[in-house]
């Protein structure tokens, strides 16, 4: 077992003392499947301005939904795994959150999105969508594709 690569072995995850996330008592410890950890670590969010937090959440949920842990609820798995999906600026932000301020997946998701996709860009995009019109000499297909990209 000691000769196994880190990604091949199952890893026990326990709540980190001082974490912003309060983990339900029913999920004190569980072993993360090695390939689950590899997938989460391979899809880390760094918090850079060009990265999309909505896309990160979507991809993170897709990864988490691929694995089931018999005695642990999906929400607890998500709460415990999400910090592992962060790196650089995003990890620093998470580590600086007040202790035990997040109790549910919805709270974590809302806090994360509000930090990395603040209202001002959202408001700007919403205005662009509301003012959308087909450009002169633009095909309907091109206009539709442009609209889909905005959405």
Secondary structure in CASP SS format (residue, H / E / C, confidence):
PFRMAT SS
TARGET T0000
AUTHOR 0000-0000-0000
METHOD secondary structure of the structure
MODEL  1
X C 1.00
X C 1.00
X C 1.00
X C 1.00
X C 1.00
X C 1.00
X C 1.00
X C 1.00
X C 1.00
X C 1.00
X E 1.00
X E 1.00
X E 1.00
X E 1.00
X C 1.00
X C 1.00
X C 1.00
X C 1.00
X C 1.00
X C 1.00
X E 1.00
X C 1.00
X C 1.00
X C 1.00
X H 1.00
X H 1.00
X H 1.00
X C 1.00
X E 1.00
X E 1.00
X E 1.00
X E 1.00
X C 1.00
X H 1.00
X H 1.00
X H 1.00
X H 1.00
X H 1.00
X H 1.00
X H 1.00
X H 1.00
X C 1.00
X C 1.00
X C 1.00
X E 1.00
X C 1.00
X C 1.00
X C 1.00
X C 1.00
X C 1.00
X C 1.00
X C 1.00
X H 1.00
X H 1.00
X H 1.00
X H 1.00
X H 1.00
X H 1.00
X H 1.00
X H 1.00
X H 1.00
X H 1.00
X H 1.00
X H 1.00
X C 1.00
X C 1.00
X C 1.00
X C 1.00
X C 1.00
X C 1.00
X C 1.00
X C 1.00
X C 1.00
X H 1.00
X H 1.00
X H 1.00
X H 1.00
X H 1.00
X H 1.00
X H 1.00
X H 1.00
X H 1.00
X H 1.00
X H 1.00
X H 1.00
X E 1.00
X C 1.00
X H 1.00
X H 1.00
X H 1.00
X H 1.00
X H 1.00
X H 1.00
X H 1.00
X H 1.00
X C 1.00
X C 1.00
X C 1.00
X C 1.00
X C 1.00
X C 1.00
X E 1.00
X C 1.00
X C 1.00
X H 1.00
X H 1.00
X H 1.00
X H 1.00
X H 1.00
X H 1.00
X H 1.00
X H 1.00
X H 1.00
X H 1.00
X H 1.00
X H 1.00
X C 1.00
X C 1.00
X H 1.00
X H 1.00
X H 1.00
X H 1.00
X H 1.00
X H 1.00
X H 1.00
X H 1.00
X H 1.00
X H 1.00
X H 1.00
X H 1.00
X C 1.00
X C 1.00
X C 1.00
X C 1.00
X C 1.00
X C 1.00
X C 1.00
X C 1.00
X C 1.00
X H 1.00
X H 1.00
X H 1.00
X H 1.00
X H 1.00
X H 1.00
X H 1.00
X H 1.00
X H 1.00
X H 1.00
X H 1.00
X C 1.00
END
